[in-house]
Amino acid sequence: MSSSPYILILFYSRHGSIAEMAKHIARGVNKVTGIEAKIRQVPDVSSTAEATSPALPDEGAPYCTLDELSECTGLALGSPSYFGSMAAPLKHFIDQTSTLWMTGQLIDKPACGFTSASTMHGGQEQCLHSMMTPLIHHGMVWLGLPYKNKELISTTSGGTPYGASHLASSTQENNLTTEEKALCEAQGERIAKMAVKLNS
Ligand SMILES: Cc1cc2nc3c(=O)[nH]c(=O)nc-3n(C[C@H](O)[C@H](O)[C@H](O)COP(=O)(O)O)c2cc1C
């Protein structure tokens, strides 16, 4: 078991939006005493089965190990919306977690999701649901974002009650709006508080 409890912020990001969101979620986690954020990513997958990733990524967070997942106190899972679903590299990583499922390592731990899409109605909520499904199988407790976060009402871009999101339009690129940043932070803070409560 790791020395101090942590929320694992685990994501796949090809063009940086999700990586940017992860930083804001970490900010929210780190507002809560007694728990910290650990940011990890998953490697890309290749259509050529023999191709492998280098042991360390060229940039960004280290790749996640299964031990880092099994030892987390809570999980924030992030993926771009690809055709209304999580991206294949993240699904590929999750599909390697059957030993954790068999031993119940993630049961009763809080989980949440965050996503980014390039169109307003291009499947953000559906993608968040696709991330929720395997985590429910793992026995995790899914957390959305309650409407006490007023940015859910005022946003004109990303942000859903199912989880934080970002509208990555060509003009905004990876720059999150004020509302999107606030909702990422709120989500990080909420999962950290719930993880501390569930472990007290
Ligand atoms: C294969 C693929 C499928 C995509 N499907 C959708 C989609 O269904 N709806 C949408 O709005 N954007 C879609 N996008 C755009 C990405 O979701 C968007 O650019 C996202 O912000 C990328 O996140 P990243 O910057 O972290 O890589 C797709 C992009 C790719 C490469």
The ligand as an SDF file (V2000), in Angstrom:
LIG
                    3D

 31 33  0  0  0  0  0  0  0  0999 V2000
  -10.8720    9.1240  -33.8030 C   0  0  0  0  0  0  0  0  0  0  0  0
  -11.5100   10.4020  -33.3110 C   0  0  0  0  0  0  0  0  0  0  0  0
  -12.8580   10.4220  -33.0680 C   0  0  0  0  0  0  0  0  0  0  0  0
  -13.4800   11.5850  -32.5960 C   0  0  0  0  0  0  0  0  0  0  0  0
  -14.8220   11.5780  -32.3580 N   0  0  0  0  0  0  0  0  0  0  0  0
  -15.4210   12.7140  -31.9270 C   0  0  0  0  0  0  0  0  0  0  0  0
  -16.8260   12.7370  -31.7190 C   0  0  0  0  0  0  0  0  0  0  0  0
  -17.5320   11.7540  -31.9030 O   0  0  0  0  0  0  0  0  0  0  0  0
  -17.3820   13.9060  -31.2960 N   0  0  0  0  0  0  0  0  0  0  0  0
  -16.6350   15.0360  -31.0830 C   0  0  0  0  0  0  0  0  0  0  0  0
  -17.2070   16.0680  -30.7420 O   0  0  0  0  0  0  0  0  0  0  0  0
  -15.2880   15.0300  -31.2470 N   0  0  0  0  0  0  0  0  0  0  0  0
  -14.6740   13.8870  -31.6520 C   0  0  0  0  0  0  0  0  0  0  0  0
  -13.3100   13.8750  -31.8330 N   0  0  0  0  0  0  0  0  0  0  0  0
  -12.5180   15.0370  -31.4090 C   0  0  0  0  0  0  0  0  0  0  0  0
  -11.8780   14.8250  -30.0320 C   0  0  0  0  0  0  0  0  0  0  0  0
  -12.7910   14.2820  -29.0970 O   0  0  0  0  0  0  0  0  0  0  0  0
  -11.3710   16.1560  -29.4820 C   0  0  0  0  0  0  0  0  0  0  0  0
  -10.4910   16.7380  -30.4160 O   0  0  0  0  0  0  0  0  0  0  0  0
  -10.7120   16.0310  -28.1250 C   0  0  0  0  0  0  0  0  0  0  0  0
  -10.6690   17.3150  -27.5510 O   0  0  0  0  0  0  0  0  0  0  0  0
   -9.3050   15.4810  -28.1870 C   0  0  0  0  0  0  0  0  0  0  0  0
   -8.7520   15.4170  -26.8720 O   0  0  0  0  0  0  0  0  0  0  0  0
   -7.1750   15.5280  -26.6550 P   0  0  0  0  0  0  0  0  0  0  0  0
   -6.7800   16.9430  -27.0390 O   0  0  0  0  0  0  0  0  0  0  0  0
   -6.9770   15.2930  -25.1800 O   0  0  0  0  0  0  0  0  0  0  0  0
   -6.5200   14.4960  -27.4990 O   0  0  0  0  0  0  0  0  0  0  0  0
  -12.6900   12.7470  -32.3360 C   0  0  0  0  0  0  0  0  0  0  0  0
  -11.3140   12.7190  -32.6010 C   0  0  0  0  0  0  0  0  0  0  0  0
  -10.7290   11.5560  -33.0890 C   0  0  0  0  0  0  0  0  0  0  0  0
   -9.2300   11.5450  -33.3570 C   0  0  0  0  0  0  0  0  0  0  0  0
  1  2  1  0
  2  3  1  0
  2 30  2  0
  3  4  2  0
  4  5  1  0
  4 28  1  0
  5  6  2  0
  6  7  1  0
  6 13  1  0
  7  8  2  0
  7  9  1  0
  9 10  1  0
 10 11  2  0
 10 12  1  0
 12 13  2  0
 13 14  1  0
 14 15  1  0
 14 28  1  0
 15 16  1  0
 16 17  1  0
 16 18  1  0
 18 19  1  0
 18 20  1  0
 20 21  1  0
 20 22  1  0
 22 23  1  0
 23 24  1  0
 24 25  2  0
 24 26  1  0
 24 27  1  0
 28 29  2  0
 29 30  1  0
 30 31  1  0
M  END
$$$$
